[in-house]
Amino acid sequence: FPERTELFDPPKRAQSTQRRDDEHGQSVELKGFITVDQPRVVLSIDGVISPIPEGGEKYGVHVISIQPPKAVLQRGRNRWVATLE
């Protein structure tokens, strides 16, 4: 990545990976996927990084399904597909 000035700073992602809920003032961004004991999505929810398994919930965001590079997320009645592509 020759265009980077700071080697440890990740490349900027497109805004399409971030979802903002103005009612709650929270933003949700898909950061990646990990598998330790089970597959998990790594989400940044209002700036807090959280690994969440399928069927799990954190800060009102439910993980419906995990199929890398996509995850189906839900907050309240709003459901959307977050992707790394």
Backbone hydrogen bonds, N-H to C=O, Kabsch-Sander energy under -0.5 kcal/mol:
donor,donor_aa,acceptor,acceptor_aa,energy
4,R,1,F,-1.6
7,L,5,T,-0.6
9,D,6,E,-1.4
17,T,14,A,-1.5
18,Q,15,Q,-1.9
19,R,28,V,-2.9
21,D,26,Q,-3.1
22,D,20,R,-0.7
25,G,21,D,-2.1
26,Q,21,D,-1.2
28,V,19,R,-3.4
29,E,44,S,-1.9
30,L,17,T,-1.2
31,K,29,E,-0.5
31,K,42,V,-3.2
32,G,42,V,-1.3
34,I,40,R,-2.3
36,V,38,Q,-1.2
40,R,34,I,-2.8
41,V,52,I,-2.5
42,V,32,G,-3.0
43,L,41,V,-0.7
43,L,50,S,-2.7
44,S,29,E,-2.8
45,I,43,L,-0.7
45,I,48,V,-2.8
46,D,27,S,-3.4
46,D,44,S,-0.7
48,V,45,I,-1.7
49,I,47,G,-0.6
50,S,43,L,-2.9
52,I,41,V,-2.7
52,I,50,S,-0.5
54,E,39,P,-0.8
55,G,63,V,-2.9
56,G,53,P,-2.3
58,K,61,V,-1.9
61,V,58,K,-2.2
62,H,60,G,-0.6
62,H,74,Q,-3.6
63,V,56,G,-2.5
64,I,62,H,-0.8
64,I,72,V,-2.6
65,S,72,V,-1.2
67,Q,70,K,-2.8
70,K,67,Q,-2.7
71,A,82,A,-2.4
72,V,65,S,-2.2
73,L,71,A,-0.6
73,L,80,W,-2.9
74,Q,62,H,-2.2
75,R,78,N,-2.7
78,N,75,R,-2.0
79,R,77,R,-0.6
80,W,73,L,-2.5
82,A,71,A,-3.1
82,A,80,W,-0.6
84,L,69,P,-1.8
